[in-house]
Amino acid sequence: MEFRVLNLPTLTETTAQNLETQLAHVPGVERISITVSRHELSITFDETQLTFSELVKEMQAVGCTLQKIAAAVLL
């Protein structure tokens, strides 16, 4: 499953680095793509190992909340 977010205001360089570090150790996360300059994020994960709710909690733990986003897609 892939989770894409466009225009994520909380996505700064520091948050992106923390997010990559945090998610690198989470079972089920397969790929992370971050474009800080455009505030875009894409995370591919195995939903049999990691639920979307758990993924959001991991993101929130490093200050990457999903508040005030322009668009998000769960594929």
CHARMM-style PDB file with segment names, atoms N, HN, CA, C and O in Angstrom:
ATOM      1  N   MET     1       0.852  -1.167   0.000  1.00  0.00      PROA
ATOM      2  CA  MET     1       0.000   0.000   0.000  1.00  0.00      PROA
ATOM      3  C   MET     1       0.900   1.233   0.000  1.00  0.00      PROA
ATOM      4  O   MET     1       1.992   1.226   0.568  1.00  0.00      PROA
ATOM      5  N   GLU     2       0.421   2.275  -0.642  1.00  0.00      PROA
ATOM      6  HN  GLU     2      -0.466   2.281  -1.104  1.00  0.00      PROA
ATOM      7  CA  GLU     2       1.193   3.510  -0.689  1.00  0.00      PROA
ATOM      8  C   GLU     2       0.361   4.663  -0.134  1.00  0.00      PROA
ATOM      9  O   GLU     2      -0.829   4.794  -0.422  1.00  0.00      PROA
ATOM     10  N   PHE     3       1.023   5.489   0.667  1.00  0.00      PROA
ATOM     11  HN  PHE     3       1.989   5.382   0.901  1.00  0.00      PROA
ATOM     12  CA  PHE     3       0.403   6.669   1.249  1.00  0.00      PROA
ATOM     13  C   PHE     3       1.150   7.880   0.722  1.00  0.00      PROA
ATOM     14  O   PHE     3       2.354   8.015   0.941  1.00  0.00      PROA
ATOM     15  N   ARG     4       0.437   8.771   0.021  1.00  0.00      PROA
ATOM     16  HN  ARG     4      -0.541   8.661  -0.158  1.00  0.00      PROA
ATOM     17  CA  ARG     4       1.037   9.987  -0.533  1.00  0.00      PROA
ATOM     18  C   ARG     4       0.369  11.215   0.065  1.00  0.00      PROA
ATOM     19  O   ARG     4      -0.851  11.273   0.218  1.00  0.00      PROA
ATOM     20  N   VAL     5       1.196  12.187   0.396  1.00  0.00      PROA
ATOM     21  HN  VAL     5       2.187  12.139   0.273  1.00  0.00      PROA
ATOM     22  CA  VAL     5       0.690  13.444   0.940  1.00  0.00      PROA
ATOM     23  C   VAL     5       1.280  14.582   0.118  1.00  0.00      PROA
ATOM     24  O   VAL     5       2.482  14.612  -0.145  1.00  0.00      PROA
ATOM     25  N   LEU     6       0.431  15.510  -0.282  1.00  0.00      PROA
ATOM     26  HN  LEU     6      -0.546  15.485  -0.069  1.00  0.00      PROA
ATOM     27  CA  LEU     6       0.855  16.705  -0.997  1.00  0.00      PROA
ATOM     28  C   LEU     6       0.674  17.909  -0.089  1.00  0.00      PROA
ATOM     29  O   LEU     6      -0.328  18.027   0.616  1.00  0.00      PROA
ATOM     30  N   ASN     7       1.648  18.792  -0.113  1.00  0.00      PROA
ATOM     31  HN  ASN     7       2.462  18.695  -0.685  1.00  0.00      PROA
ATOM     32  CA  ASN     7       1.612  20.022   0.672  1.00  0.00      PROA
ATOM     33  C   ASN     7       1.409  19.758   2.161  1.00  0.00      PROA
ATOM     34  O   ASN     7       0.406  20.168   2.746  1.00  0.00      PROA
ATOM     35  N   LEU     8       2.359  19.080   2.753  1.00  0.00      PROA
ATOM     36  HN  LEU     8       3.173  18.747   2.278  1.00  0.00      PROA
ATOM     37  CA  LEU     8       2.355  18.764   4.182  1.00  0.00      PROA
ATOM     38  C   LEU     8       3.134  19.845   4.926  1.00  0.00      PROA
ATOM     39  O   LEU     8       4.364  19.805   4.939  1.00  0.00      PROA
ATOM     40  N   PRO     9       2.449  20.817   5.549  1.00  0.00      PROA
ATOM     41  CA  PRO     9       3.112  21.967   6.163  1.00  0.00      PROA
ATOM     42  C   PRO     9       4.136  21.607   7.243  1.00  0.00      PROA
ATOM     43  O   PRO     9       5.100  22.348   7.439  1.00  0.00      PROA
ATOM     44  N   THR    10       3.950  20.502   7.936  1.00  0.00      PROA
ATOM     45  HN  THR    10       3.167  19.901   7.777  1.00  0.00      PROA
ATOM     46  CA  THR    10       4.867  20.135   9.021  1.00  0.00      PROA
ATOM     47  C   THR    10       6.130  19.438   8.514  1.00  0.00      PROA
ATOM     48  O   THR    10       6.968  19.027   9.317  1.00  0.00      PROA
ATOM     49  N   LEU    11       6.277  19.302   7.205  1.00  0.00      PROA
ATOM     50  HN  LEU    11       5.596  19.636   6.553  1.00  0.00      PROA
ATOM     51  CA  LEU    11       7.422  18.604   6.630  1.00  0.00      PROA
ATOM     52  C   LEU    11       8.574  19.574   6.389  1.00  0.00      PROA
ATOM     53  O   LEU    11       8.643  20.237   5.354  1.00  0.00      PROA
ATOM     54  N   THR    12       9.465  19.644   7.355  1.00  0.00      PROA
ATOM     55  HN  THR    12       9.409  19.105   8.196  1.00  0.00      PROA
ATOM     56  CA  THR    12      10.668  20.465   7.255  1.00  0.00      PROA
ATOM     57  C   THR    12      11.857  19.530   7.037  1.00  0.00      PROA
ATOM     58  O   THR    12      11.705  18.308   7.067  1.00  0.00      PROA
ATOM     59  N   GLU    13      13.019  20.096   6.822  1.00  0.00      PROA
ATOM     60  HN  GLU    13      13.143  21.088   6.797  1.00  0.00      PROA
ATOM     61  CA  GLU    13      14.229  19.282   6.637  1.00  0.00      PROA
ATOM     62  C   GLU    13      14.484  18.414   7.876  1.00  0.00      PROA
ATOM     63  O   GLU    13      14.803  17.231   7.759  1.00  0.00      PROA
ATOM     64  N   THR    14      14.339  19.010   9.051  1.00  0.00      PROA
ATOM     65  HN  THR    14      14.080  19.971   9.146  1.00  0.00      PROA
ATOM     66  CA  THR    14      14.554  18.268  10.297  1.00  0.00      PROA
ATOM     67  C   THR    14      13.514  17.168  10.471  1.00  0.00      PROA
ATOM     68  O   THR    14      13.851  16.037  10.820  1.00  0.00      PROA
ATOM     69  N   THR    15      12.257  17.502  10.229  1.00  0.00      PROA
ATOM     70  HN  THR    15      11.983  18.421   9.946  1.00  0.00      PROA
ATOM     71  CA  THR    15      11.190  16.512  10.350  1.00  0.00      PROA
ATOM     72  C   THR    15      11.399  15.370   9.360  1.00  0.00      PROA
ATOM     73  O   THR    15      11.171  14.207   9.694  1.00  0.00      PROA
ATOM     74  N   ALA    16      11.828  15.696   8.152  1.00  0.00      PROA
ATOM     75  HN  ALA    16      12.013  16.640   7.880  1.00  0.00      PROA
ATOM     76  CA  ALA    16      12.076  14.673   7.132  1.00  0.00      PROA
ATOM     77  C   ALA    16      13.179  13.715   7.582  1.00  0.00      PROA
ATOM     78  O   ALA    16      13.042  12.501   7.435  1.00  0.00      PROA
ATOM     79  N   GLN    17      14.265  14.252   8.126  1.00  0.00      PROA
ATOM     80  HN  GLN    17      14.376  15.239   8.244  1.00  0.00      PROA
ATOM     81  CA  GLN    17      15.359  13.416   8.612  1.00  0.00      PROA
ATOM     82  C   GLN    17      14.892  12.530   9.761  1.00  0.00      PROA
ATOM     83  O   GLN    17      15.202  11.339   9.798  1.00  0.00      PROA
ATOM     84  N   ASN    18      14.149  13.111  10.695  1.00  0.00      PROA
ATOM     85  HN  ASN    18      13.898  14.079  10.665  1.00  0.00      PROA
ATOM     86  CA  ASN    18      13.630  12.340  11.831  1.00  0.00      PROA
ATOM     87  C   ASN    18      12.657  11.266  11.369  1.00  0.00      PROA
ATOM     88  O   ASN    18      12.649  10.155  11.900  1.00  0.00      PROA
ATOM     89  N   LEU    19      11.851  11.594  10.395  1.00  0.00      PROA
ATOM     90  HN  LEU    19      11.857  12.496   9.964  1.00  0.00      PROA
ATOM     91  CA  LEU    19      10.874  10.656   9.855  1.00  0.00      PROA
ATOM     92  C   LEU    19      11.577   9.470   9.192  1.00  0.00      PROA
ATOM     93  O   LEU    19      11.207   8.318   9.420  1.00  0.00      PROA
ATOM     94  N   GLU    20      12.577   9.752   8.382  1.00  0.00      PROA
ATOM     95  HN  GLU    20      12.878  10.687   8.197  1.00  0.00      PROA
ATOM     96  CA  GLU    20      13.325   8.673   7.734  1.00  0.00      PROA
ATOM     97  C   GLU    20      14.000   7.770   8.758  1.00  0.00      PROA
ATOM     98  O   GLU    20      13.989   6.548   8.613  1.00  0.00      PROA
ATOM     99  N   THR    21      14.582   8.361   9.781  1.00  0.00      PROA
ATOM    100  HN  THR    21      14.591   9.354   9.899  1.00  0.00      PROA
ATOM    101  CA  THR    21      15.237   7.584  10.838  1.00  0.00      PROA
ATOM    102  C   THR    21      14.226   6.729  11.594  1.00  0.00      PROA
ATOM    103  O   THR    21      14.462   5.545  11.834  1.00  0.00      PROA
ATOM    104  N   GLN    22      13.102   7.331  11.966  1.00  0.00      PROA
ATOM    105  HN  GLN    22      12.910   8.293  11.770  1.00  0.00      PROA
ATOM    106  CA  GLN    22      12.071   6.627  12.731  1.00  0.00      PROA
ATOM    107  C   GLN    22      11.473   5.471  11.925  1.00  0.00      PROA
ATOM    108  O   GLN    22      11.349   4.357  12.432  1.00  0.00      PROA
ATOM    109  N   LEU    23      11.107   5.734  10.686  1.00  0.00      PROA
ATOM    110  HN  LEU    23      11.208   6.640  10.273  1.00  0.00      PROA
ATOM    111  CA  LEU    23      10.425   4.723   9.882  1.00  0.00      PROA
ATOM    112  C   LEU    23      11.352   3.629   9.359  1.00  0.00      PROA
ATOM    113  O   LEU    23      10.888   2.556   8.974  1.00  0.00      PROA
ATOM    114  N   ALA    24      12.649   3.891   9.343  1.00  0.00      PROA
ATOM    115  HN  ALA    24      13.026   4.763   9.656  1.00  0.00      PROA
ATOM    116  CA  ALA    24      13.608   2.878   8.898  1.00  0.00      PROA
ATOM    117  C   ALA    24      13.589   1.643   9.802  1.00  0.00      PROA
ATOM    118  O   ALA    24      13.975   0.555   9.374  1.00  0.00      PROA
ATOM    119  N   HSD    25      13.147   1.807  11.033  1.00  0.00      PROA
ATOM    120  HN  HSD    25      12.834   2.691  11.381  1.00  0.00      PROA
ATOM    121  CA  HSD    25      13.138   0.714  12.007  1.00  0.00      PROA
ATOM    122  C   HSD    25      11.751   0.118  12.228  1.00  0.00      PROA
ATOM    123  O   HSD    25      11.576  -0.745  13.088  1.00  0.00      PROA
ATOM    124  N   VAL    26      10.777   0.569  11.464  1.00  0.00      PROA
ATOM    125  HN  VAL    26      10.919   1.270  10.765  1.00  0.00      PROA
ATOM    126  CA  VAL    26       9.404   0.087  11.646  1.00  0.00      PROA
ATOM    127  C   VAL    26       9.142  -1.073  10.682  1.00  0.00      PROA
ATOM    128  O   VAL    26       9.238  -0.903   9.466  1.00  0.00      PROA
ATOM    129  N   PRO    27       8.813  -2.249  11.221  1.00  0.00      PROA
ATOM    130  CA  PRO    27       8.498  -3.386  10.350  1.00  0.00      PROA
ATOM    131  C   PRO    27       7.310  -3.069   9.439  1.00  0.00      PROA
ATOM    132  O   PRO    27       6.286  -2.559   9.892  1.00  0.00      PROA
ATOM    133  N   GLY    28       7.459  -3.372   8.174  1.00  0.00      PROA
ATOM    134  HN  GLY    28       8.291  -3.787   7.806  1.00  0.00      PROA
ATOM    135  CA  GLY    28       6.386  -3.135   7.214  1.00  0.00      PROA
ATOM    136  C   GLY    28       6.625  -1.950   6.308  1.00  0.00      PROA
ATOM    137  O   GLY    28       6.047  -1.878   5.224  1.00  0.00      PROA
ATOM    138  N   VAL    29       7.474  -1.006   6.732  1.00  0.00      PROA
ATOM    139  HN  VAL    29       7.944  -1.065   7.613  1.00  0.00      PROA
ATOM    140  CA  VAL    29       7.785   0.140   5.876  1.00  0.00      PROA
ATOM    141  C   VAL    29       8.762  -0.340   4.802  1.00  0.00      PROA
ATOM    142  O   VAL    29       9.839  -0.850   5.110  1.00  0.00      PROA
ATOM    143  N   GLU    30       8.373  -0.169   3.550  1.00  0.00      PROA
ATOM    144  HN  GLU    30       7.497   0.245   3.300  1.00  0.00      PROA
ATOM    145  CA  GLU    30       9.173  -0.666   2.439  1.00  0.00      PROA
ATOM    146  C   GLU    30       9.967   0.430   1.728  1.00  0.00      PROA
ATOM    147  O   GLU    30      11.096   0.200   1.295  1.00  0.00      PROA
ATOM    148  N   ARG    31       9.376   1.626   1.607  1.00  0.00      PROA
ATOM    149  HN  ARG    31       8.459   1.813   1.959  1.00  0.00      PROA
ATOM    150  CA  ARG    31      10.039   2.717   0.884  1.00  0.00      PROA
ATOM    151  C   ARG    31       9.509   4.051   1.374  1.00  0.00      PROA
ATOM    152  O   ARG    31       8.323   4.205   1.665  1.00  0.00      PROA
ATOM    153  N   ILE    32      10.421   5.014   1.457  1.00  0.00      PROA
ATOM    154  HN  ILE    32      11.384   4.889   1.221  1.00  0.00      PROA
ATOM    155  CA  ILE    32      10.057   6.373   1.858  1.00  0.00      PROA
ATOM    156  C   ILE    32      10.652   7.327   0.824  1.00  0.00      PROA
ATOM    157  O   ILE    32      11.833   7.234   0.489  1.00  0.00      PROA
ATOM    158  N   SER    33       9.832   8.236   0.328  1.00  0.00      PROA
ATOM    159  HN  SER    33       8.873   8.311   0.600  1.00  0.00      PROA
ATOM    160  CA  SER    33      10.297   9.258  -0.602  1.00  0.00      PROA
ATOM    161  C   SER    33       9.803  10.608  -0.096  1.00  0.00      PROA
ATOM    162  O   SER    33       8.604  10.813   0.093  1.00  0.00      PROA
ATOM    163  N   ILE    34      10.737  11.518   0.119  1.00  0.00      PROA
ATOM    164  HN  ILE    34      11.711  11.351  -0.035  1.00  0.00      PROA
ATOM    165  CA  ILE    34      10.388  12.831   0.661  1.00  0.00      PROA
ATOM    166  C   ILE    34      10.987  13.921  -0.211  1.00  0.00      PROA
ATOM    167  O   ILE    34      12.167  13.873  -0.560  1.00  0.00      PROA
ATOM    168  N   THR    35      10.164  14.904  -0.562  1.00  0.00      PROA
ATOM    169  HN  THR    35       9.205  14.943  -0.279  1.00  0.00      PROA
ATOM    170  CA  THR    35      10.628  16.093  -1.278  1.00  0.00      PROA
ATOM    171  C   THR    35      10.266  17.290  -0.407  1.00  0.00      PROA
ATOM    172  O   THR    35       9.148  17.802  -0.460  1.00  0.00      PROA
ATOM    173  N   VAL    36      11.227  17.722   0.390  1.00  0.00      PROA
ATOM    174  HN  VAL    36      12.135  17.306   0.433  1.00  0.00      PROA
ATOM    175  CA  VAL    36      10.972  18.792   1.357  1.00  0.00      PROA
ATOM    176  C   VAL    36      10.592  20.097   0.663  1.00  0.00      PROA
ATOM    177  O   VAL    36       9.695  20.802   1.125  1.00  0.00      PROA
ATOM    178  N   SER    37      11.257  20.423  -0.431  1.00  0.00      PROA
ATOM    179  HN  SER    37      11.986  19.851  -0.806  1.00  0.00      PROA
ATOM    180  CA  SER    37      10.993  21.700  -1.114  1.00  0.00      PROA
ATOM    181  C   SER    37       9.545  21.831  -1.584  1.00  0.00      PROA
ATOM    182  O   SER    37       9.022  22.941  -1.677  1.00  0.00      PROA
ATOM    183  N   ARG    38       8.899  20.708  -1.881  1.00  0.00      PROA
ATOM    184  HN  ARG    38       9.325  19.806  -1.806  1.00  0.00      PROA
ATOM    185  CA  ARG    38       7.494  20.722  -2.305  1.00  0.00      PROA
ATOM    186  C   ARG    38       6.565  20.224  -1.205  1.00  0.00      PROA
ATOM    187  O   ARG    38       5.353  20.146  -1.406  1.00  0.00      PROA
ATOM    188  N   HSD    39       7.123  19.888  -0.047  1.00  0.00      PROA
ATOM    189  HN  HSD    39       8.107  19.952   0.116  1.00  0.00      PROA
ATOM    190  CA  HSD    39       6.345  19.376   1.095  1.00  0.00      PROA
ATOM    191  C   HSD    39       5.554  18.124   0.719  1.00  0.00      PROA
ATOM    192  O   HSD    39       4.384  17.984   1.075  1.00  0.00      PROA
ATOM    193  N   GLU    40       6.214  17.216  -0.007  1.00  0.00      PROA
ATOM    194  HN  GLU    40       7.164  17.330  -0.296  1.00  0.00      PROA
ATOM    195  CA  GLU    40       5.561  15.983  -0.455  1.00  0.00      PROA
ATOM    196  C   GLU    40       6.194  14.772   0.210  1.00  0.00      PROA
ATOM    197  O   GLU    40       7.393  14.742   0.487  1.00  0.00      PROA
ATOM    198  N   LEU    41       5.362  13.786   0.456  1.00  0.00      PROA
ATOM    199  HN  LEU    41       4.387  13.811   0.231  1.00  0.00      PROA
ATOM    200  CA  LEU    41       5.791  12.580   1.150  1.00  0.00      PROA
ATOM    201  C   LEU    41       5.091  11.375   0.542  1.00  0.00      PROA
ATOM    202  O   LEU    41       3.897  11.418   0.245  1.00  0.00      PROA
ATOM    203  N   SER    42       5.850  10.300   0.361  1.00  0.00      PROA
ATOM    204  HN  SER    42       6.820  10.265   0.603  1.00  0.00      PROA
ATOM    205  CA  SER    42       5.275   9.049  -0.124  1.00  0.00      PROA
ATOM    206  C   SER    42       5.885   7.910   0.692  1.00  0.00      PROA
ATOM    207  O   SER    42       7.106   7.795   0.803  1.00  0.00      PROA
ATOM    208  N   ILE    43       5.032   7.084   1.252  1.00  0.00      PROA
ATOM    209  HN  ILE    43       4.040   7.177   1.163  1.00  0.00      PROA
ATOM    210  CA  ILE    43       5.487   5.943   2.046  1.00  0.00      PROA
ATOM    211  C   ILE    43       4.782   4.694   1.533  1.00  0.00      PROA
ATOM    212  O   ILE    43       3.553   4.628   1.488  1.00  0.00      PROA
ATOM    213  N   THR    44       5.579   3.714   1.149  1.00  0.00      PROA
ATOM    214  HN  THR    44       6.577   3.767   1.186  1.00  0.00      PROA
ATOM    215  CA  THR    44       5.040   2.424   0.731  1.00  0.00      PROA
ATOM    216  C   THR    44       5.220   1.467   1.905  1.00  0.00      PROA
ATOM    217  O   THR    44       6.309   1.351   2.467  1.00  0.00      PROA
ATOM    218  N   PHE    45       4.127   0.779   2.268  1.00  0.00      PROA
ATOM    219  HN  PHE    45       3.242   0.873   1.811  1.00  0.00      PROA
ATOM    220  CA  PHE    45       4.205  -0.121   3.411  1.00  0.00      PROA
ATOM    221  C   PHE    45       3.358  -1.366   3.189  1.00  0.00      PROA
ATOM    222  O   PHE    45       2.419  -1.370   2.393  1.00  0.00      PROA
ATOM    223  N   ASP    46       3.711  -2.410   3.906  1.00  0.00      PROA
ATOM    224  HN  ASP    46       4.474  -2.407   4.553  1.00  0.00      PROA
ATOM    225  CA  ASP    46       3.007  -3.689   3.844  1.00  0.00      PROA
ATOM    226  C   ASP    46       1.912  -3.665   4.896  1.00  0.00      PROA
ATOM    227  O   ASP    46       2.191  -3.708   6.094  1.00  0.00      PROA
ATOM    228  N   GLU    47       0.674  -3.596   4.450  1.00  0.00      PROA
ATOM    229  HN  GLU    47       0.447  -3.560   3.477  1.00  0.00      PROA
ATOM    230  CA  GLU    47      -0.448  -3.463   5.392  1.00  0.00      PROA
ATOM    231  C   GLU    47      -0.695  -4.718   6.224  1.00  0.00      PROA
ATOM    232  O   GLU    47      -1.480  -4.678   7.171  1.00  0.00      PROA
ATOM    233  N   THR    48      -0.044  -5.826   5.893  1.00  0.00      PROA
ATOM    234  HN  THR    48       0.594  -5.859   5.123  1.00  0.00      PROA
ATOM    235  CA  THR    48      -0.168  -7.021   6.742  1.00  0.00      PROA
ATOM    236  C   THR    48       0.748  -6.919   7.957  1.00  0.00      PROA
ATOM    237  O   THR    48       0.577  -7.652   8.931  1.00  0.00      PROA
ATOM    238  N   GLN    49       1.727  -6.004   7.900  1.00  0.00      PROA
ATOM    239  HN  GLN    49       1.866  -5.408   7.108  1.00  0.00      PROA
ATOM    240  CA  GLN    49       2.650  -5.812   9.018  1.00  0.00      PROA
ATOM    241  C   GLN    49       2.432  -4.500   9.760  1.00  0.00      PROA
ATOM    242  O   GLN    49       2.802  -4.370  10.927  1.00  0.00      PROA
ATOM    243  N   LEU    50       1.833  -3.532   9.081  1.00  0.00      PROA
ATOM    244  HN  LEU    50       1.533  -3.638   8.133  1.00  0.00      PROA
ATOM    245  CA  LEU    50       1.692  -2.193   9.632  1.00  0.00      PROA
ATOM    246  C   LEU    50       0.369  -1.590   9.167  1.00  0.00      PROA
ATOM    247  O   LEU    50       0.123  -1.482   7.966  1.00  0.00      PROA
ATOM    248  N   THR    51      -0.474  -1.201  10.103  1.00  0.00      PROA
ATOM    249  HN  THR    51      -0.275  -1.288  11.079  1.00  0.00      PROA
ATOM    250  CA  THR    51      -1.740  -0.578   9.720  1.00  0.00      PROA
ATOM    251  C   THR    51      -1.512   0.906   9.431  1.00  0.00      PROA
ATOM    252  O   THR    51      -0.508   1.484   9.847  1.00  0.00      PROA
ATOM    253  N   PHE    52      -2.442   1.500   8.727  1.00  0.00      PROA
ATOM    254  HN  PHE    52      -3.258   1.030   8.390  1.00  0.00      PROA
ATOM    255  CA  PHE    52      -2.346   2.924   8.438  1.00  0.00      PROA
ATOM    256  C   PHE    52      -2.350   3.731   9.731  1.00  0.00      PROA
ATOM    257  O   PHE    52      -1.603   4.702   9.857  1.00  0.00      PROA
ATOM    258  N   SER    53      -3.173   3.346  10.680  1.00  0.00      PROA
ATOM    259  HN  SER    53      -3.780   2.558  10.578  1.00  0.00      PROA
ATOM    260  CA  SER    53      -3.242   4.028  11.971  1.00  0.00      PROA
ATOM    261  C   SER    53      -1.891   3.984  12.690  1.00  0.00      PROA
ATOM    262  O   SER    53      -1.463   4.982  13.270  1.00  0.00      PROA
ATOM    263  N   GLU    54      -1.232   2.846  12.654  1.00  0.00      PROA
ATOM    264  HN  GLU    54      -1.580   2.035  12.183  1.00  0.00      PROA
ATOM    265  CA  GLU    54       0.092   2.714  13.283  1.00  0.00      PROA
ATOM    266  C   GLU    54       1.120   3.596  12.570  1.00  0.00      PROA
ATOM    267  O   GLU    54       1.974   4.207  13.213  1.00  0.00      PROA
ATOM    268  N   LEU    55       1.033   3.657  11.251  1.00  0.00      PROA
ATOM    269  HN  LEU    55       0.340   3.161  10.728  1.00  0.00      PROA
ATOM    270  CA  LEU    55       1.940   4.498  10.478  1.00  0.00      PROA
ATOM    271  C   LEU    55       1.768   5.965  10.870  1.00  0.00      PROA
ATOM    272  O   LEU    55       2.754   6.671  11.077  1.00  0.00      PROA
ATOM    273  N   VAL    56       0.547   6.414  10.971  1.00  0.00      PROA
ATOM    274  HN  VAL    56      -0.255   5.840  10.803  1.00  0.00      PROA
ATOM    275  CA  VAL    56       0.272   7.804  11.356  1.00  0.00      PROA
ATOM    276  C   VAL    56       0.827   8.092  12.751  1.00  0.00      PROA
ATOM    277  O   VAL    56       1.383   9.167  12.980  1.00  0.00      PROA
ATOM    278  N   LYS    57       0.688   7.164  13.672  1.00  0.00      PROA
ATOM    279  HN  LYS    57       0.236   6.291  13.487  1.00  0.00      PROA
ATOM    280  CA  LYS    57       1.239   7.348  15.030  1.00  0.00      PROA
ATOM    281  C   LYS    57       2.756   7.474  14.993  1.00  0.00      PROA
ATOM    282  O   LYS    57       3.326   8.295  15.711  1.00  0.00      PROA
ATOM    283  N   GLU    58       3.417   6.668  14.161  1.00  0.00      PROA
ATOM    284  HN  GLU    58       2.954   6.001  13.577  1.00  0.00      PROA
ATOM    285  CA  GLU    58       4.876   6.754  14.017  1.00  0.00      PROA
ATOM    286  C   GLU    58       5.270   8.115  13.452  1.00  0.00      PROA
ATOM    287  O   GLU    58       6.262   8.703  13.883  1.00  0.00      PROA
ATOM    288  N   MET    59       4.508   8.611  12.503  1.00  0.00      PROA
ATOM    289  HN  MET    59       3.702   8.133  12.153  1.00  0.00      PROA
ATOM    290  CA  MET    59       4.781   9.913  11.915  1.00  0.00      PROA
ATOM    291  C   MET    59       4.595  11.022  12.952  1.00  0.00      PROA
ATOM    292  O   MET    59       5.410  11.942  13.033  1.00  0.00      PROA
ATOM    293  N   GLN    60       3.551  10.938  13.725  1.00  0.00      PROA
ATOM    294  HN  GLN    60       2.889  10.192  13.660  1.00  0.00      PROA
ATOM    295  CA  GLN    60       3.269  11.940  14.748  1.00  0.00      PROA
ATOM    296  C   GLN    60       4.346  11.964  15.825  1.00  0.00      PROA
ATOM    297  O   GLN    60       4.611  13.013  16.412  1.00  0.00      PROA
ATOM    298  N   ALA    61       4.965  10.821  16.087  1.00  0.00      PROA
ATOM    299  HN  ALA    61       4.750   9.969  15.610  1.00  0.00      PROA
ATOM    300  CA  ALA    61       5.992  10.717  17.123  1.00  0.00      PROA
ATOM    301  C   ALA    61       7.198  11.616  16.839  1.00  0.00      PROA
ATOM    302  O   ALA    61       7.913  12.006  17.762  1.00  0.00      PROA
ATOM    303  N   VAL    62       7.422  11.943  15.567  1.00  0.00      PROA
ATOM    304  HN  VAL    62       6.841  11.626  14.817  1.00  0.00      PROA
ATOM    305  CA  VAL    62       8.545  12.810  15.206  1.00  0.00      PROA
ATOM    306  C   VAL    62       8.080  14.196  14.759  1.00  0.00      PROA
ATOM    307  O   VAL    62       8.856  14.955  14.178  1.00  0.00      PROA
ATOM    308  N   GLY    63       6.828  14.523  15.026  1.00  0.00      PROA
ATOM    309  HN  GLY    63       6.198  13.907  15.499  1.00  0.00      PROA
ATOM    310  CA  GLY    63       6.311  15.857  14.737  1.00  0.00      PROA
ATOM    311  C   GLY    63       5.740  16.054  13.351  1.00  0.00      PROA
ATOM    312  O   GLY    63       5.503  17.188  12.934  1.00  0.00      PROA
ATOM    313  N   CYS    64       5.517  14.979  12.635  1.00  0.00      PROA
ATOM    314  HN  CYS    64       5.710  14.058  12.973  1.00  0.00      PROA
ATOM    315  CA  CYS    64       4.954  15.066  11.293  1.00  0.00      PROA
ATOM    316  C   CYS    64       3.464  14.730  11.365  1.00  0.00      PROA
ATOM    317  O   CYS    64       3.057  13.591  11.134  1.00  0.00      PROA
ATOM    318  N   THR    65       2.671  15.733  11.687  1.00  0.00      PROA
ATOM    319  HN  THR    65       3.002  16.658  11.875  1.00  0.00      PROA
ATOM    320  CA  THR    65       1.233  15.521  11.796  1.00  0.00      PROA
ATOM    321  C   THR    65       0.566  15.732  10.446  1.00  0.00      PROA
ATOM    322  O   THR    65       1.130  16.364   9.553  1.00  0.00      PROA
ATOM    323  N   LEU    66      -0.619  15.206  10.309  1.00  0.00      PROA
ATOM    324  HN  LEU    66      -1.078  14.693  11.034  1.00  0.00      PROA
ATOM    325  CA  LEU    66      -1.348  15.309   9.047  1.00  0.00      PROA
ATOM    326  C   LEU    66      -2.387  16.424   9.069  1.00  0.00      PROA
ATOM    327  O   LEU    66      -3.341  16.402   8.291  1.00  0.00      PROA
ATOM    328  N   GLN    67      -2.209  17.370   9.934  1.00  0.00      PROA
ATOM    329  HN  GLN    67      -1.434  17.387  10.566  1.00  0.00      PROA
ATOM    330  CA  GLN    67      -3.132  18.498  10.001  1.00  0.00      PROA
ATOM    331  C   GLN    67      -2.828  19.500   8.900  1.00  0.00      PROA
ATOM    332  O   GLN    67      -1.667  19.725   8.559  1.00  0.00      PROA
ATOM    333  N   LYS    68      -3.852  20.088   8.357  1.00  0.00      PROA
ATOM    334  HN  LYS    68      -4.795  19.905   8.634  1.00  0.00      PROA
ATOM    335  CA  LYS    68      -3.764  21.146   7.347  1.00  0.00      PROA
ATOM    336  C   LYS    68      -3.090  20.692   6.063  1.00  0.00      PROA
ATOM    337  O   LYS    68      -2.397  21.480   5.420  1.00  0.00      PROA
ATOM    338  N   ILE    69      -3.281  19.431   5.678  1.00  0.00      PROA
ATOM    339  HN  ILE    69      -3.844  18.791   6.200  1.00  0.00      PROA
ATOM    340  CA  ILE    69      -2.717  18.959   4.415  1.00  0.00      PROA
ATOM    341  C   ILE    69      -3.650  19.334   3.272  1.00  0.00      PROA
ATOM    342  O   ILE    69      -4.864  19.433   3.447  1.00  0.00      PROA
ATOM    343  N   ALA    70      -3.059  19.539   2.098  1.00  0.00      PROA
ATOM    344  HN  ALA    70      -2.073  19.458   1.956  1.00  0.00      PROA
ATOM    345  CA  ALA    70      -3.858  19.898   0.932  1.00  0.00      PROA
ATOM    346  C   ALA    70      -4.524  18.675   0.326  1.00  0.00      PROA
ATOM    347  O   ALA    70      -5.689  18.725  -0.068  1.00  0.00      PROA
ATOM    348  N   ALA    71      -3.775  17.566   0.252  1.00  0.00      PROA
ATOM    349  HN  ALA    71      -2.828  17.526   0.572  1.00  0.00      PROA
ATOM    350  CA  ALA    71      -4.324  16.357  -0.344  1.00  0.00      PROA
ATOM    351  C   ALA    71      -3.528  15.151   0.125  1.00  0.00      PROA
ATOM    352  O   ALA    71      -2.322  15.234   0.357  1.00  0.00      PROA
ATOM    353  N   ALA    72      -4.223  14.034   0.259  1.00  0.00      PROA
ATOM    354  HN  ALA    72      -5.203  13.967   0.070  1.00  0.00      PROA
ATOM    355  CA  ALA    72      -3.578  12.760   0.619  1.00  0.00      PROA
ATOM    356  C   ALA    72      -4.285  11.648  -0.112  1.00  0.00      PROA
ATOM    357  O   ALA    72      -5.494  11.705  -0.340  1.00  0.00      PROA
ATOM    358  N   VAL    73      -3.519  10.627  -0.482  1.00  0.00      PROA
ATOM    359  HN  VAL    73      -2.537  10.581  -0.297  1.00  0.00      PROA
ATOM    360  CA  VAL    73      -4.063   9.489  -1.201  1.00  0.00      PROA
ATOM    361  C   VAL    73      -3.505   8.218  -0.575  1.00  0.00      PROA
ATOM    362  O   VAL    73      -2.314   8.127  -0.274  1.00  0.00      PROA
ATOM    363  N   LEU    74      -4.363   7.264  -0.387  1.00  0.00      PROA
ATOM    364  HN  LEU    74      -5.330   7.337  -0.631  1.00  0.00      PROA
ATOM    365  CA  LEU    74      -3.967   5.949   0.089  1.00  0.00      PROA
ATOM    366  C   LEU    74      -4.247   4.975  -1.033  1.00  0.00      PROA
ATOM    367  O   LEU    74      -5.404   4.692  -1.342  1.00  0.00      PROA
ATOM    368  N   LEU    75      -3.188   4.456  -1.648  1.00  0.00      PROA
ATOM    369  HN  LEU    75      -2.247   4.685  -1.397  1.00  0.00      PROA
ATOM    370  CA  LEU    75      -3.318   3.590  -2.815  1.00  0.00      PROA
ATOM    371  C   LEU    75      -3.072   2.140  -2.437  1.00  0.00      PROA
ATOM    372  OT1 LEU    75      -3.139   1.258  -3.294  1.00  0.00      PROA
TER     373      LEU     75
END
